[in-house]
Amino acid sequence: MDLTELFSLKNRSILITGGTGVLGAAMAEGLVAAGANVALLARSSAKAEGVLARLAGGPGKAMAAPGDVLDRPSLERAAESVAAAWGPVDTLINCAGVNKPEAMAYKERKFFDVAPEALRDVIDVNLMGTILPSQVFGRGMAERGEGVILNVSSMSAYKSLTRVVAYSASKAGVTNFTHWLAVHMAQNYSPRIRVNAIAPGFFLTDLNRDLLTIPATGELTERGQLIMQHTPQARFGVPEDLIGTTLWLLSPASAFVTGIVVPVDGGFMAYAGV
């Protein structure tokens, strides 16, 4: 058995939505290092250029693909541009995600007063922003009879986390959609099309930094302290913690794995608090 081939991603054509974010950029870096060709779907060319500079060392290649996860025509154009460069996208990572204070039930903002527009903004990006790219890039996988889709869920899909009502609901939807799409693709198109997800625990990102730490001092907020108390490894995740699980779920090593969600959480999900 050649373990190098078993975990190989050499010459794979991968598109990452949200690839300019903290977690998506780290995943892209690991994939390019593994020899994959990675396209970053991005609305901001400036952000994309910054990440591309980190990926320049190869051995895989990297490019930016302008697009928006909620704009189907832009996704179709991105598919065409990647196919012209490297061949059809055979692997999709749905990493785009958002949360916003206006969509939280917190302090003076009661749940009953959270604006529908704020709820929709978060749910659209996190859930519809996973479904639409899966439609666009999954169609080609169905036609070719093979491919891999990796979604990004969250601990909030499994644990009832206070405040983040829209984020939790949307990520629970991502988990359910992962199960559904895995079955749908295998039964209707090909068992060689696999759909899985990762569920990160608590990583410090631009979305949650001010919730978990005090900007002026870097000390943990009350919420941050509670998370540490419920994380057996007693630390926040760093973006590089996602790379190993990502490589496994995308590689031939997980050929008989579909429809699962893998926690990468330092033991948060396992701990009952006693």
C-alpha positions as a Markdown table, in Angstrom:
| # | Residue | x | y | z |
|---|---|---|---|---|
| 1 | Met | 0.0 | 0.0 | 0.0 |
| 2 | Asp | 1.4 | 3.4 | -1.1 |
| 3 | Leu | 0.4 | 5.8 | 1.7 |
| 4 | Thr | 1.6 | 8.7 | -0.4 |
| 5 | Glu | -1.0 | 7.9 | -3.1 |
| 6 | Leu | -3.6 | 7.1 | -0.5 |
| 7 | Phe | -3.5 | 10.7 | 0.9 |
| 8 | Ser | -2.6 | 12.4 | -2.4 |
| 9 | Leu | -4.3 | 15.5 | -3.7 |
| 10 | Lys | -1.8 | 16.1 | -6.5 |
| 11 | Asn | -3.4 | 17.9 | -9.4 |
| 12 | Arg | -6.8 | 18.0 | -7.9 |
| 13 | Ser | -8.9 | 21.0 | -9.0 |
| 14 | Ile | -10.4 | 22.5 | -5.8 |
| 15 | Leu | -12.6 | 25.5 | -5.3 |
| 16 | Ile | -13.0 | 27.0 | -1.8 |
| 17 | Thr | -15.7 | 29.5 | -1.0 |
| 18 | Gly | -14.7 | 31.8 | 1.9 |
| 19 | Gly | -11.1 | 31.0 | 1.0 |
| 20 | Thr | -10.0 | 34.5 | 2.0 |
| 21 | Gly | -11.2 | 34.0 | 5.6 |
| 22 | Val | -9.0 | 32.9 | 8.4 |
| 23 | Leu | -10.1 | 29.2 | 8.3 |
| 24 | Gly | -10.5 | 29.0 | 4.5 |
| 25 | Ala | -7.0 | 30.5 | 3.9 |
| 26 | Ala | -5.4 | 27.9 | 6.2 |
| 27 | Met | -7.2 | 25.1 | 4.5 |
| 28 | Ala | -6.1 | 26.4 | 1.1 |
| 29 | Glu | -2.5 | 26.6 | 2.3 |
| 30 | Gly | -2.6 | 23.0 | 3.4 |
| 31 | Leu | -4.1 | 21.9 | 0.1 |
| 32 | Val | -1.6 | 23.7 | -2.1 |
| 33 | Ala | 1.2 | 22.2 | 0.0 |
| 34 | Ala | -0.3 | 18.8 | -0.7 |
| 35 | Gly | -0.1 | 19.5 | -4.5 |
| 36 | Ala | -3.7 | 20.5 | -5.2 |
| 37 | Asn | -4.7 | 23.4 | -7.5 |
| 38 | Val | -6.8 | 25.7 | -5.4 |
| 39 | Ala | -9.2 | 28.5 | -6.5 |
| 40 | Leu | -10.4 | 31.0 | -4.0 |
| 41 | Leu | -13.9 | 32.2 | -4.6 |
| 42 | Ala | -13.8 | 35.8 | -3.5 |
| 43 | Arg | -15.8 | 39.0 | -3.7 |
| 44 | Ser | -12.7 | 41.1 | -2.7 |
| 45 | Ser | -9.7 | 40.9 | -5.1 |
| 46 | Ala | -7.6 | 42.6 | -2.4 |
| 47 | Lys | -8.2 | 39.9 | 0.1 |
| 48 | Ala | -7.7 | 37.3 | -2.5 |
| 49 | Glu | -4.3 | 38.7 | -3.5 |
| 50 | Gly | -3.2 | 38.6 | 0.2 |
| 51 | Val | -4.0 | 34.9 | 0.5 |
| 52 | Leu | -2.5 | 34.1 | -2.9 |
| 53 | Ala | 0.8 | 35.5 | -1.7 |
| 54 | Arg | 0.8 | 32.9 | 1.1 |
| 55 | Leu | 0.2 | 30.1 | -1.4 |
| 56 | Ala | 2.9 | 31.0 | -3.9 |
| 57 | Gly | 5.3 | 28.4 | -2.7 |
| 58 | Gly | 3.3 | 25.5 | -4.1 |
| 59 | Pro | 3.8 | 22.8 | -5.1 |
| 60 | Gly | 0.2 | 23.1 | -6.1 |
| 61 | Lys | -1.1 | 26.2 | -7.9 |
| 62 | Ala | -3.5 | 28.9 | -6.7 |
| 63 | Met | -5.8 | 31.4 | -8.3 |
| 64 | Ala | -8.6 | 33.8 | -7.5 |
| 65 | Ala | -12.1 | 33.3 | -8.9 |
| 66 | Pro | -14.3 | 36.3 | -8.5 |
| 67 | Gly | -17.7 | 35.3 | -7.3 |
| 68 | Asp | -20.4 | 35.4 | -4.6 |
| 69 | Val | -22.0 | 32.4 | -3.0 |
| 70 | Leu | -25.4 | 33.9 | -3.4 |
| 71 | Asp | -25.0 | 34.9 | -7.0 |
| 72 | Arg | -25.5 | 31.8 | -9.2 |
| 73 | Pro | -24.3 | 33.4 | -12.5 |
| 74 | Ser | -21.0 | 34.4 | -10.8 |
| 75 | Leu | -20.6 | 30.8 | -9.5 |
| 76 | Glu | -21.1 | 29.5 | -13.0 |
| 77 | Arg | -18.5 | 32.0 | -14.4 |
| 78 | Ala | -16.1 | 30.8 | -11.6 |
| 79 | Ala | -16.6 | 27.2 | -12.7 |
| 80 | Glu | -15.7 | 28.1 | -16.3 |
| 81 | Ser | -12.6 | 30.0 | -15.3 |
| 82 | Val | -11.3 | 27.2 | -13.1 |
| 83 | Ala | -12.0 | 24.6 | -15.8 |
| 84 | Ala | -10.1 | 26.7 | -18.3 |
| 85 | Ala | -7.1 | 26.8 | -16.1 |
| 86 | Trp | -7.0 | 23.3 | -14.6 |
| 87 | Gly | -10.0 | 21.3 | -15.7 |
| 88 | Pro | -13.4 | 21.0 | -14.1 |
| 89 | Val | -13.7 | 21.5 | -10.3 |
| 90 | Asp | -13.6 | 18.0 | -8.8 |
| 91 | Thr | -13.6 | 19.2 | -5.2 |
| 92 | Leu | -15.7 | 21.9 | -3.5 |
| 93 | Ile | -15.2 | 23.2 | 0.0 |
| 94 | Asn | -18.1 | 25.4 | 1.2 |
| 95 | Cys | -16.3 | 27.5 | 3.8 |
| 96 | Ala | -18.1 | 30.8 | 3.4 |
| 97 | Gly | -19.8 | 31.9 | 6.6 |
| 98 | Val | -21.0 | 35.0 | 8.5 |
| 99 | Asn | -22.4 | 36.1 | 11.8 |
| 100 | Lys | -23.4 | 39.6 | 12.8 |
| 101 | Pro | -24.4 | 41.2 | 16.1 |
| 102 | Glu | -27.7 | 42.3 | 14.7 |
| 103 | Ala | -28.7 | 38.7 | 14.3 |
| 104 | Met | -28.0 | 37.8 | 17.9 |
| 105 | Ala | -30.4 | 37.8 | 20.9 |
| 106 | Tyr | -28.2 | 39.5 | 23.5 |
| 107 | Lys | -28.5 | 42.1 | 26.2 |
| 108 | Glu | -31.0 | 44.8 | 25.1 |
| 109 | Arg | -31.8 | 43.0 | 21.9 |
| 110 | Lys | -34.5 | 40.5 | 22.8 |
| 111 | Phe | -35.1 | 37.5 | 20.6 |
| 112 | Phe | -38.5 | 38.9 | 19.7 |
| 113 | Asp | -37.0 | 42.0 | 18.3 |
| 114 | Val | -34.2 | 40.6 | 16.2 |
| 115 | Ala | -34.8 | 42.0 | 12.7 |
| 116 | Pro | -35.9 | 39.5 | 10.0 |
| 117 | Glu | -33.4 | 41.2 | 7.6 |
| 118 | Ala | -30.5 | 40.4 | 10.0 |
| 119 | Leu | -31.6 | 36.8 | 10.4 |
| 120 | Arg | -31.9 | 36.4 | 6.6 |
| 121 | Asp | -28.5 | 37.9 | 6.0 |
| 122 | Val | -26.8 | 35.2 | 8.2 |
| 123 | Ile | -29.0 | 32.3 | 7.2 |
| 124 | Asp | -28.6 | 33.1 | 3.5 |
| 125 | Val | -24.8 | 33.2 | 3.5 |
| 126 | Asn | -24.4 | 30.2 | 5.8 |
| 127 | Leu | -27.1 | 27.9 | 4.4 |
| 128 | Met | -28.0 | 29.1 | 0.9 |
| 129 | Gly | -24.3 | 29.9 | 0.4 |
| 130 | Thr | -23.6 | 26.2 | 0.9 |
| 131 | Ile | -26.5 | 24.9 | -1.2 |
| 132 | Leu | -26.1 | 27.1 | -4.3 |
| 133 | Pro | -22.4 | 26.3 | -4.8 |
| 134 | Ser | -23.2 | 22.6 | -4.3 |
| 135 | Gln | -25.8 | 22.9 | -7.1 |
| 136 | Val | -23.4 | 24.6 | -9.5 |
| 137 | Phe | -20.3 | 22.6 | -8.9 |
| 138 | Gly | -22.1 | 19.4 | -8.0 |
| 139 | Arg | -23.8 | 19.2 | -11.4 |
| 140 | Gly | -20.4 | 18.6 | -13.0 |
| 141 | Met | -19.6 | 16.0 | -10.5 |
| 142 | Ala | -22.9 | 14.2 | -11.2 |
| 143 | Glu | -22.1 | 14.3 | -14.9 |
| 144 | Arg | -18.6 | 12.9 | -14.5 |
| 145 | Gly | -19.6 | 10.4 | -11.8 |
| 146 | Glu | -17.1 | 11.5 | -9.2 |
| 147 | Gly | -16.2 | 14.4 | -6.9 |
| 148 | Val | -16.0 | 15.5 | -3.3 |
| 149 | Ile | -17.9 | 18.2 | -1.4 |
| 150 | Leu | -16.8 | 19.3 | 2.0 |
| 151 | Asn | -19.0 | 21.6 | 4.0 |
| 152 | Val | -18.2 | 23.6 | 7.2 |
| 153 | Ser | -20.7 | 23.2 | 10.0 |
| 154 | Ser | -20.2 | 24.3 | 13.7 |
| 155 | Met | -20.5 | 23.2 | 17.3 |
| 156 | Ser | -23.6 | 25.4 | 17.4 |
| 157 | Ala | -25.3 | 22.9 | 15.1 |
| 158 | Tyr | -25.1 | 20.3 | 18.0 |
| 159 | Lys | -24.9 | 22.4 | 21.2 |
| 160 | Ser | -27.5 | 25.0 | 22.2 |
| 161 | Leu | -25.2 | 28.1 | 22.3 |
| 162 | Thr | -26.7 | 31.2 | 23.7 |
| 163 | Arg | -27.1 | 34.5 | 21.6 |
| 164 | Val | -26.3 | 33.2 | 18.1 |
| 165 | Val | -29.8 | 32.3 | 17.0 |
| 166 | Ala | -29.4 | 32.8 | 13.2 |
| 167 | Tyr | -25.9 | 31.3 | 13.1 |
| 168 | Ser | -27.0 | 28.2 | 15.0 |
| 169 | Ala | -30.1 | 27.6 | 12.9 |
| 170 | Ser | -28.1 | 28.0 | 9.7 |
| 171 | Lys | -25.3 | 25.7 | 10.7 |
| 172 | Ala | -27.8 | 23.1 | 11.9 |
| 173 | Gly | -29.2 | 23.4 | 8.4 |
| 174 | Val | -25.7 | 22.8 | 6.9 |
| 175 | Thr | -25.3 | 19.6 | 8.9 |
| 176 | Asn | -28.6 | 18.3 | 7.8 |
| 177 | Phe | -27.9 | 19.3 | 4.2 |
| 178 | Thr | -24.6 | 17.4 | 4.3 |
| 179 | His | -26.4 | 14.2 | 5.3 |
| 180 | Trp | -29.1 | 14.7 | 2.7 |
| 181 | Leu | -26.7 | 15.6 | -0.2 |
| 182 | Ala | -24.4 | 12.6 | 0.6 |
| 183 | Val | -27.3 | 10.2 | 0.2 |
| 184 | His | -28.8 | 12.0 | -2.8 |
| 185 | Met | -25.5 | 12.0 | -4.8 |
| 186 | Ala | -24.6 | 8.4 | -4.0 |
| 187 | Gln | -28.0 | 7.0 | -4.8 |
| 188 | Asn | -28.9 | 9.1 | -7.9 |
| 189 | Tyr | -25.5 | 9.7 | -9.5 |
| 190 | Ser | -22.5 | 7.8 | -8.3 |
| 191 | Pro | -21.1 | 6.3 | -5.1 |
| 192 | Arg | -17.9 | 8.0 | -6.0 |
| 193 | Ile | -19.3 | 11.4 | -5.1 |
| 194 | Arg | -18.8 | 12.0 | -1.4 |
| 195 | Val | -20.2 | 14.7 | 0.8 |
| 196 | Asn | -18.9 | 15.3 | 4.3 |
| 197 | Ala | -18.4 | 18.2 | 6.7 |
| 198 | Ile | -16.2 | 19.4 | 9.5 |
| 199 | Ala | -17.6 | 21.1 | 12.6 |
| 200 | Pro | -14.9 | 23.4 | 14.0 |
| 201 | Gly | -15.0 | 24.1 | 17.7 |
| 202 | Phe | -14.0 | 27.5 | 19.0 |
| 203 | Phe | -11.3 | 29.2 | 16.8 |
| 204 | Leu | -10.5 | 32.8 | 17.2 |
| 205 | Thr | -11.6 | 34.5 | 13.9 |
| 206 | Asp | -12.9 | 37.9 | 12.8 |
| 207 | Leu | -16.4 | 36.6 | 13.4 |
| 208 | Asn | -16.0 | 35.9 | 17.2 |
| 209 | Arg | -12.9 | 37.6 | 18.5 |
| 210 | Asp | -14.8 | 40.4 | 20.2 |
| 211 | Leu | -17.2 | 37.9 | 21.7 |
| 212 | Leu | -14.4 | 35.7 | 23.2 |
| 213 | Thr | -11.7 | 38.2 | 24.1 |
| 214 | Ile | -11.4 | 41.8 | 25.4 |
| 215 | Pro | -9.9 | 43.8 | 22.5 |
| 216 | Ala | -7.9 | 46.1 | 24.8 |
| 217 | Thr | -6.2 | 43.4 | 26.8 |
| 218 | Gly | -6.7 | 40.1 | 25.0 |
| 219 | Glu | -8.1 | 38.6 | 28.1 |
| 220 | Leu | -11.0 | 36.2 | 27.9 |
| 221 | Thr | -14.5 | 37.5 | 28.2 |
| 222 | Glu | -17.0 | 35.7 | 30.4 |
| 223 | Arg | -18.1 | 33.7 | 27.4 |
| 224 | Gly | -14.5 | 32.9 | 26.5 |
| 225 | Gln | -13.9 | 31.6 | 30.0 |
| 226 | Leu | -17.0 | 29.4 | 29.8 |
| 227 | Ile | -15.7 | 27.9 | 26.6 |
| 228 | Met | -12.3 | 27.1 | 28.1 |
| 229 | Gln | -14.0 | 25.4 | 31.0 |
| 230 | His | -15.9 | 23.2 | 28.6 |
| 231 | Thr | -13.0 | 22.4 | 26.3 |
| 232 | Pro | -10.9 | 19.5 | 27.7 |
| 233 | Gln | -7.8 | 20.6 | 25.7 |
| 234 | Ala | -8.2 | 24.0 | 27.3 |
| 235 | Arg | -7.3 | 26.1 | 24.3 |
| 236 | Phe | -8.9 | 27.7 | 21.2 |
| 237 | Gly | -8.3 | 26.1 | 17.9 |
| 238 | Val | -5.8 | 27.5 | 15.5 |
| 239 | Pro | -6.5 | 27.5 | 11.8 |
| 240 | Glu | -3.9 | 24.9 | 11.1 |
| 241 | Asp | -5.8 | 22.4 | 13.2 |
| 242 | Leu | -8.3 | 21.9 | 10.4 |
| 243 | Ile | -5.7 | 20.9 | 7.8 |
| 244 | Gly | -5.3 | 17.2 | 8.7 |
| 245 | Thr | -9.0 | 16.5 | 8.8 |
| 246 | Thr | -9.5 | 18.4 | 5.6 |
| 247 | Leu | -6.8 | 16.4 | 3.8 |
| 248 | Trp | -8.2 | 13.1 | 5.0 |
| 249 | Leu | -11.8 | 13.9 | 4.0 |
| 250 | Leu | -10.8 | 15.0 | 0.5 |
| 251 | Ser | -8.3 | 12.3 | -0.2 |
| 252 | Pro | -8.7 | 8.6 | -1.4 |
| 253 | Ala | -8.0 | 7.6 | 2.2 |
| 254 | Ser | -11.6 | 8.4 | 3.0 |
| 255 | Ala | -13.1 | 6.7 | -0.1 |
| 256 | Phe | -15.7 | 4.8 | 2.0 |
| 257 | Val | -16.6 | 7.9 | 4.1 |
| 258 | Thr | -19.7 | 10.0 | 3.2 |
| 259 | Gly | -22.4 | 11.7 | 5.0 |
| 260 | Ile | -20.5 | 12.4 | 8.2 |
| 261 | Val | -19.6 | 15.6 | 10.2 |
| 262 | Val | -16.3 | 15.5 | 12.0 |
| 263 | Pro | -15.8 | 17.6 | 15.1 |
| 264 | Val | -12.5 | 19.4 | 15.3 |
| 265 | Asp | -13.1 | 20.9 | 18.7 |
| 266 | Gly | -10.6 | 20.0 | 21.4 |
| 267 | Gly | -13.2 | 17.7 | 23.0 |
| 268 | Phe | -15.9 | 20.4 | 23.4 |
| 269 | Met | -18.6 | 18.1 | 22.1 |
| 270 | Ala | -17.6 | 15.2 | 24.3 |
| 271 | Tyr | -17.6 | 17.1 | 27.5 |
| 272 | Ala | -20.8 | 17.1 | 29.6 |
| 273 | Gly | -19.4 | 19.7 | 32.0 |
| 274 | Val | -19.1 | 17.3 | 35.0 |
